[in-house]
Amino acid sequence: MSWTKPYDENILLQNDTAMCVALSLEALVQAHLKGIEYDLDPATYVANFFGGIQPSVGEFLNFLTAKGLDAEAIYKAVTERVQMIRPDQIQNQEKAATFFRLFQTEWHVLQEHIEKYIDEDSIYFLLELAVADAASTKARLNAIKMHAANPKQRDKGLVRECWDDWQKLPERYAGKAEFARDMLAKFETLKSQPVIEGWCRAWERKT
């Protein structure tokens, strides 16, 4: 299995060296069909026609045109072939995501699931999902630990739950003041009615 990042077609399209090599291969086929002499070795055209400096894609296409080749057709063939990478990557991402959901929700992942969804093309995307999930889980655990160490933060979270319930049943309290007084009675660590009312206003603005 491959643990390295799959090649990105956008990176390839922006890489002059790689694109010129790909264009050269396609040019060789066209040159053979047209009976035009063409040297496949990239070092030859870089040294002889570009002074040893790597040409841009545009410069190389102009060179192919000067050789009597159809540069537009060559470029189209290469870019179409390169862009075929993307659908495969999307499919591999979907396979990884499907397996990851199964892994998270099922008590036991079947061997057939592993064989169906995990291969050398999808394993990288599965690793990305696992790393992201681990980071998210760590953040959640840190938040839980912080709230456990700070009773006021913990109780603020509980007050928020009570506030959410109140929004579903508006008749439960006449207003923020009554709600805040009830929260003071329920949670001993809370001492300020205006503070609780301020929380309510902040939550209202976010909804």
matplotlib code that plots the C-alpha trace (Angstrom):
import matplotlib.pyplot as plt

x = [0.0, 1.1, 1.3, 2.3, 0.0, -1.5, -0.3, -2.4, -3.2, -3.2, 0.4, 1.4, -0.3, 1.7, 5.0, 6.9, 9.4, 6.9, 4.5, 7.2, 8.2, 4.6, 4.2, 7.4, 6.0, 2.8, 4.8, 6.9, 3.7, 2.5, 5.9, 6.1, 2.7, 3.7, 7.1, 8.8, 12.2, 11.9, 14.3, 12.5, 15.3, 14.2, 17.9, 18.3, 15.7, 16.6, 20.2, 19.9, 16.9, 16.6, 20.2, 20.1, 17.2, 14.0, 11.3, 7.8, 4.9, 4.0, 7.6, 7.7, 4.4, 5.8, 8.9, 6.6, 4.7, 8.0, 8.8, 5.7, 3.6, 0.1, 0.9, -2.7, -3.7, -0.7, -1.5, -5.2, -4.3, -1.8, -4.2, -7.1, -4.9, -3.7, -7.2, -8.3, -6.5, -9.1, -12.2, -10.0, -9.0, -12.6, -13.6, -10.8, -11.7, -15.3, -14.1, -12.0, -14.9, -17.3, -14.9, -14.2, -18.0, -18.3, -15.3, -16.9, -20.4, -20.1, -19.0, -17.1, -15.7, -16.0, -13.1, -15.2, -15.4, -11.6, -11.2, -13.9, -12.8, -9.1, -6.3, -3.1, -5.1, -7.5, -5.2, -3.8, -7.2, -8.2, -5.1, -6.1, -9.5, -8.1, -5.6, -8.3, -10.7, -7.9, -7.3, -11.0, -11.3, -8.4, -9.9, -13.2, -11.5, -9.5, -12.7, -14.3, -11.2, -11.3, -14.9, -14.5, -11.7, -13.8, -17.3, -18.5, -17.7, -19.4, -22.5, -22.5, -22.8, -25.7, -27.4, -27.0, -28.8, -31.6, -31.8, -32.1, -35.0, -36.6, -36.5, -38.5, -41.1, -41.2, -44.0, -41.7, -40.3, -41.7, -38.4, -34.6, -34.8, -37.1, -34.9, -31.7, -33.2, -34.2, -30.6, -29.2, -31.3, -30.2, -26.5, -24.6, -21.5, -23.4, -23.8, -24.8, -28.2, -26.9, -24.2, -26.7, -28.9, -25.9, -25.3, -28.9, -28.5, -25.3, -26.9, -29.9, -27.5, -25.9, -29.2]
y = [0.0, 3.6, 5.9, 8.9, 11.7, 10.9, 13.2, 16.2, 16.9, 20.6, 20.4, 18.4, 20.9, 23.7, 21.8, 22.9, 20.1, 17.3, 18.8, 19.3, 15.6, 14.6, 16.8, 15.4, 11.9, 12.9, 14.8, 11.7, 9.8, 12.6, 13.1, 9.4, 9.6, 12.7, 11.4, 14.2, 13.6, 14.2, 13.4, 12.2, 12.9, 16.1, 17.0, 17.3, 20.0, 21.8, 22.0, 22.7, 24.9, 26.6, 27.2, 24.6, 26.4, 24.6, 26.1, 27.0, 25.0, 27.9, 28.1, 24.4, 24.4, 27.2, 24.9, 22.0, 24.3, 25.3, 21.6, 21.3, 19.5, 20.3, 21.7, 22.4, 18.8, 17.6, 19.9, 18.8, 15.1, 15.6, 17.7, 15.3, 12.4, 14.3, 15.3, 11.7, 11.5, 13.6, 11.3, 8.5, 10.6, 11.5, 7.8, 6.9, 9.7, 8.4, 4.8, 6.0, 8.1, 5.2, 2.8, 5.5, 5.9, 2.1, 2.0, 4.7, 3.2, -0.5, -2.8, -5.0, -4.1, -7.0, -8.3, -7.7, -4.0, -3.8, -5.5, -3.4, 0.1, -0.1, -0.3, 1.5, 4.3, 5.0, 4.4, 8.0, 9.5, 7.2, 8.3, 12.0, 11.3, 9.4, 12.2, 14.9, 12.9, 12.4, 16.1, 16.8, 14.2, 15.6, 19.1, 17.8, 15.9, 19.0, 21.1, 18.5, 18.5, 22.3, 22.4, 19.7, 21.7, 24.9, 24.4, 27.8, 26.8, 23.4, 25.1, 27.7, 24.7, 23.3, 26.8, 26.8, 23.5, 24.9, 27.9, 25.7, 23.9, 27.2, 28.2, 25.1, 26.0, 29.8, 29.7, 28.2, 31.6, 35.1, 36.5, 36.5, 37.8, 34.9, 32.4, 33.8, 33.7, 30.0, 29.2, 30.9, 28.6, 25.5, 26.2, 27.2, 28.3, 31.0, 34.3, 37.0, 37.4, 40.1, 37.7, 35.0, 37.4, 38.5, 34.9, 34.8, 37.9, 36.5, 33.2, 35.0, 36.9, 33.7, 32.0]
z = [0.0, -0.7, 2.3, 0.1, -1.1, -4.5, -7.3, -7.8, -11.4, -10.8, -9.6, -12.7, -15.1, -13.4, -13.6, -16.7, -16.6, -16.2, -18.7, -21.3, -20.9, -21.3, -24.4, -25.8, -25.6, -27.3, -29.9, -30.7, -31.6, -33.8, -35.4, -36.3, -38.0, -39.9, -40.8, -39.0, -37.3, -33.6, -30.7, -27.6, -25.2, -23.3, -22.7, -26.4, -27.0, -23.7, -24.7, -28.4, -28.6, -25.2, -24.2, -21.5, -19.7, -19.0, -21.3, -20.1, -21.5, -23.9, -25.1, -25.7, -27.6, -29.9, -30.5, -31.5, -33.9, -35.5, -35.9, -38.0, -35.3, -34.2, -30.8, -29.9, -30.5, -28.5, -25.6, -25.6, -25.6, -22.7, -20.5, -21.1, -20.0, -16.9, -15.9, -15.9, -12.5, -10.8, -11.1, -9.8, -6.8, -6.0, -6.2, -3.8, -1.4, -1.4, -0.7, 2.2, 3.7, 3.4, 5.2, 7.9, 8.5, 8.9, 11.2, 13.4, 13.5, 13.4, 16.2, 13.8, 10.3, 8.0, 6.0, 2.8, 3.7, 4.0, 0.6, -1.0, 0.2, 1.2, -1.3, -2.3, -3.9, -1.0, 2.0, 2.0, 2.2, 5.0, 6.9, 6.3, 7.8, 10.8, 11.6, 11.3, 13.6, 16.1, 16.3, 16.7, 19.4, 21.3, 21.1, 22.5, 25.3, 26.2, 26.4, 28.6, 30.9, 31.1, 32.0, 34.6, 36.2, 36.1, 37.7, 36.4, 32.8, 33.4, 34.8, 32.0, 29.6, 31.7, 31.7, 27.9, 27.7, 29.9, 27.7, 24.6, 26.2, 27.1, 23.4, 22.6, 25.3, 25.5, 28.1, 30.7, 31.7, 31.4, 30.4, 30.9, 34.5, 35.6, 33.7, 35.3, 38.9, 38.3, 37.1, 40.3, 42.4, 40.5, 40.3, 43.5, 41.6, 39.8, 41.7, 39.2, 37.6, 35.1, 33.9, 33.1, 31.3, 29.3, 28.3, 27.1, 25.0, 23.5, 22.6, 21.1, 18.8, 17.6, 16.7]

ax = plt.figure().add_subplot(projection="3d")
ax.plot(x, y, z, "-o")
ax.set_aspect("equal")
plt.show()
